[in-house]
Amino acid sequence: MLIIMGKVDQLFKEIEKLSLDEQQEILQRLVDKLDLLGSLLLADQVLSDWENPEDKIYDQL
């Protein structure tokens, strides 16, 4: 865990050196990634109902 925190701290130090526009670009890209991950998690929850023995026949289609 300490190694990860060291990398995160190092990353934040580098981000602080960037211009405001570059920092905003990084923030927007992170937001986009989080939106995508949230959508994938939601889809996984919704589609998990299809993972049942009764529907295995459809896996071959």
Secondary structure as the mmCIF struct_conf table of DSSP 4:
data_model
#
loop_
_struct_conf.conf_type_id
_struct_conf.id
_struct_conf.beg_label_comp_id
_struct_conf.beg_label_asym_id
_struct_conf.beg_label_seq_id
_struct_conf.end_label_comp_id
_struct_conf.end_label_asym_id
_struct_conf.end_label_seq_id
HELX_RH_AL_P HELX_RH_AL_P1 LEU A 2 GLU A 16
TURN_TY1_P TURN_TY1_P1 LYS A 17 LYS A 17
BEND BEND1 LEU A 18 LEU A 18
HELX_RH_AL_P HELX_RH_AL_P2 LEU A 20 LEU A 47
HELX_RH_3T_P HELX_RH_3T_P1 SER A 48 TRP A 50
BEND BEND2 ASN A 52 ASN A 52
HELX_RH_3T_P HELX_RH_3T_P2 PRO A 53 GLN A 60
#
